[in-house]
Amino acid sequence: MRAITDDVTTDDRPAALRGVCAGYRRHPVLHDVTAEFPAGRRTAVVGPNGSGKSTLLGVLAGVLPVLSGTVRRPGSAGPALVAQRTSVSDALPLTVRAAVEMGRWASTGPWRRLSKRDREVVADCLERLGVADLADRSLGALSGGQRQRALVAQGLAQRAGLLLLDEPAAGLDVAAQRYITAALDQERSCGTTVVQVTHDFAEAREADHCLVLRDGRLLAAGPPGDVLTRDVLSTVWGGVPAF
Ligand SMILES: Nc1ncnc2c1ncn2[C@@H]1O[C@H](COP(=O)(O)OP(=O)(O)OP(=O)(O)O)[C@@H](O)[C@H]1O
């Protein structure tokens, strides 16, 4: 897949999509999506399976080209994208430390020798996600939850102004979820714009801003308390139990 260059603007305004249509070969997924991602805040993207959440994240990350519309990203550095752990092969011959060090490539360039500062950033990210003691283990040999924490550590190591995460806490135990929530809160308090896809309404309610997707269209956007109403939940998910 090619990175988008021609239809992207980067400046200091919040990340945004304007009239974006995007998808895969002969399979349009996002239809005329216009949305903003408030700077220095956490945005939750929710919606049923197949509604286009990961596609939206891919467009924002620049790994998926738009068919029409524009993407605006803040700053000149690229965003950090933390994919779902299932998208990483078990056979990848990488230690946890090497995987997190790759996060520094965004600023050093690939295969460059890491500076002392880079190594400090890597050590800090391993520590914050509670995977420092796993640093010399192979990424493919970790449990799903351990691997997910390592991938989030890799995302943090990029020190990007825009951090995108696809279901970072899905299927994790409470301790692993807390590591991730604490790390994301810390990022937000440092001014990072965080965008996370989630199926967890409680997690979405903790965000500052929420987007609801249905069938590739933006159905609602705003503060989670205003957006995740009973009406929206029953329209989108066909009536979910009270929570
Ligand atoms: N690589 C791909 N090639 C072709 N179609 C794809 C590809 N990835 C996703 N799709 C299709 O795009 C649509 C939206 O998928 P997407 O993964 O964005 O949804 P999602 O909301 O993230 O779903 P989920 O909650 O199940 O993760 C689906 O119909 C899916 O089958």
The ligand as an SDF file (V2000), in Angstrom:
LIG
                    3D

 31 33  0  0  0  0  0  0  0  0999 V2000
   -7.6650   -5.2750    3.4640 N   0  0  0  0  0  0  0  0  0  0  0  0
   -8.9770   -5.2730    3.1330 C   0  0  0  0  0  0  0  0  0  0  0  0
   -9.3670   -5.6110    1.8890 N   0  0  0  0  0  0  0  0  0  0  0  0
  -10.6710   -5.6010    1.5280 C   0  0  0  0  0  0  0  0  0  0  0  0
  -11.6680   -5.2570    2.3730 N   0  0  0  0  0  0  0  0  0  0  0  0
  -11.3380   -4.9200    3.6230 C   0  0  0  0  0  0  0  0  0  0  0  0
   -9.9680   -4.9100    4.0750 C   0  0  0  0  0  0  0  0  0  0  0  0
   -9.9500   -4.5190    5.3890 N   0  0  0  0  0  0  0  0  0  0  0  0
  -11.2330   -4.3080    5.7180 C   0  0  0  0  0  0  0  0  0  0  0  0
  -12.0580   -4.5430    4.6850 N   0  0  0  0  0  0  0  0  0  0  0  0
  -13.5230   -4.4060    4.6700 C   0  0  0  0  0  0  0  0  0  0  0  0
  -13.8450   -3.0610    5.0050 O   0  0  0  0  0  0  0  0  0  0  0  0
  -14.9940   -3.0140    5.8360 C   0  0  0  0  0  0  0  0  0  0  0  0
  -14.6490   -2.2120    7.0940 C   0  0  0  0  0  0  0  0  0  0  0  0
  -13.6240   -2.9090    7.7930 O   0  0  0  0  0  0  0  0  0  0  0  0
  -12.9050   -2.2570    9.0560 P   0  0  0  0  0  0  0  0  0  0  0  0
  -11.8480   -3.2200    9.4690 O   0  0  0  0  0  0  0  0  0  0  0  0
  -12.5280   -0.8730    8.7600 O   0  0  0  0  0  0  0  0  0  0  0  0
  -14.1200   -2.2490   10.0940 O   0  0  0  0  0  0  0  0  0  0  0  0
  -14.0710   -2.1290   11.6910 P   0  0  0  0  0  0  0  0  0  0  0  0
  -15.1790   -1.2020   12.0530 O   0  0  0  0  0  0  0  0  0  0  0  0
  -12.7040   -1.7540   12.1510 O   0  0  0  0  0  0  0  0  0  0  0  0
  -14.4270   -3.6130   12.1110 O   0  0  0  0  0  0  0  0  0  0  0  0
  -14.0930   -4.4780   13.4480 P   0  0  0  0  0  0  0  0  0  0  0  0
  -14.8690   -3.8510   14.5640 O   0  0  0  0  0  0  0  0  0  0  0  0
  -14.6370   -5.8350   13.0970 O   0  0  0  0  0  0  0  0  0  0  0  0
  -12.6060   -4.4570   13.6620 O   0  0  0  0  0  0  0  0  0  0  0  0
  -15.4020   -4.4480    6.1130 C   0  0  0  0  0  0  0  0  0  0  0  0
  -16.4620   -4.7690    5.2600 O   0  0  0  0  0  0  0  0  0  0  0  0
  -14.1600   -5.2550    5.7460 C   0  0  0  0  0  0  0  0  0  0  0  0
  -14.5190   -6.5070    5.2380 O   0  0  0  0  0  0  0  0  0  0  0  0
  1  2  1  0
  2  3  1  0
  2  7  2  0
  3  4  2  0
  4  5  1  0
  5  6  2  0
  6  7  1  0
  6 10  1  0
  7  8  1  0
  8  9  2  0
  9 10  1  0
 10 11  1  0
 11 12  1  0
 11 30  1  0
 12 13  1  0
 13 14  1  0
 13 28  1  0
 14 15  1  0
 15 16  1  0
 16 17  2  0
 16 18  1  0
 16 19  1  0
 19 20  1  0
 20 21  2  0
 20 22  1  0
 20 23  1  0
 23 24  1  0
 24 25  2  0
 24 26  1  0
 24 27  1  0
 28 29  1  0
 28 30  1  0
 30 31  1  0
M  END
$$$$
